[in-house]
Amino acid sequence: MAHPSMLRKLVARYEELAAHGAESVDPKIVRQREDTAYTLCVSTGTRDIRDALRVARHAIAAAGEPAAVSAASASA
């Protein structure tokens, strides 16, 4: 499993991309969202993004990491 701080950044990135909407027609946004979802799934040992987000959030909370991260620090 990835380090909780990395999971926190991945969750923030996925949420940022998902905020563009599931129906985004921009192929760049769609690809980035798919790539981030895949990375979250691999990092958490899951196959579904909903499960990956649940596992990642649990790992973040268990490690005492802050739940939220700014978009600027997520890309650092």
C-alpha positions in Angstrom: 0.0 0.0 0.0 1.2 3.5 -0.8 2.2 5.9 1.9 -0.8 7.8 3.3 0.6 11.2 2.2 0.8 9.8 -1.4 -2.7 8.4 -1.1 -3.9 11.8 0.2 -2.4 13.5 -2.9 -4.0 10.9 -5.2 -7.4 11.3 -3.6 -7.2 15.1 -3.9 -6.1 14.8 -7.6 -8.9 12.4 -8.4 -11.5 14.6 -6.7 -10.2 17.6 -8.6 -10.5 15.8 -11.9 -13.9 14.4 -11.0 -15.1 17.9 -10.2 -14.9 18.5 -14.0 -17.8 16.1 -14.2 -18.1 12.5 -15.3 -19.3 13.7 -18.7 -16.2 15.8 -19.5 -15.6 15.8 -23.2 -12.0 17.0 -22.9 -10.0 13.9 -23.6 -7.1 15.2 -21.6 -9.2 15.4 -18.4 -10.8 12.0 -19.1 -7.4 10.4 -19.5 -6.0 12.0 -16.4 -9.0 11.0 -14.3 -8.7 7.4 -15.6 -5.0 7.3 -14.9 -5.5 8.6 -11.4 -8.3 6.1 -10.7 -6.0 3.3 -12.0 -3.1 4.5 -9.8 -5.4 4.7 -6.8 -6.7 1.2 -7.4 -3.2 -0.3 -7.8 -2.0 1.7 -4.7 -4.8 0.3 -2.6 -5.1 -3.2 -4.0 -8.6 -2.7 -5.3 -10.3 -2.9 -8.6 -13.0 -0.2 -8.3 -12.5 3.5 -7.7 -15.2 3.6 -5.0 -13.3 0.9 -3.1 -10.0 2.6 -3.7 -11.2 5.9 -2.4 -12.7 4.2 0.7 -9.5 2.2 1.4 -7.3 5.3 0.8 -9.4 7.5 3.1 -9.3 4.8 5.8 -5.5 4.6 5.5 -5.2 8.4 5.6 -7.3 8.6 8.7 -5.5 5.7 10.4 -2.2 7.4 9.8 -3.4 10.7 11.2 -2.8 12.5 7.9 -5.0 15.5 7.3 -8.0 14.5 5.1 -7.9 17.5 2.9 -5.1 18.8 0.7 -4.9 21.9 -1.4 -4.7 21.4 -5.2 -1.4 23.2 -5.2 0.3 20.9 -2.7 -1.3 17.8 -4.4 0.6 18.5 -7.5 3.9 19.1 -5.7 
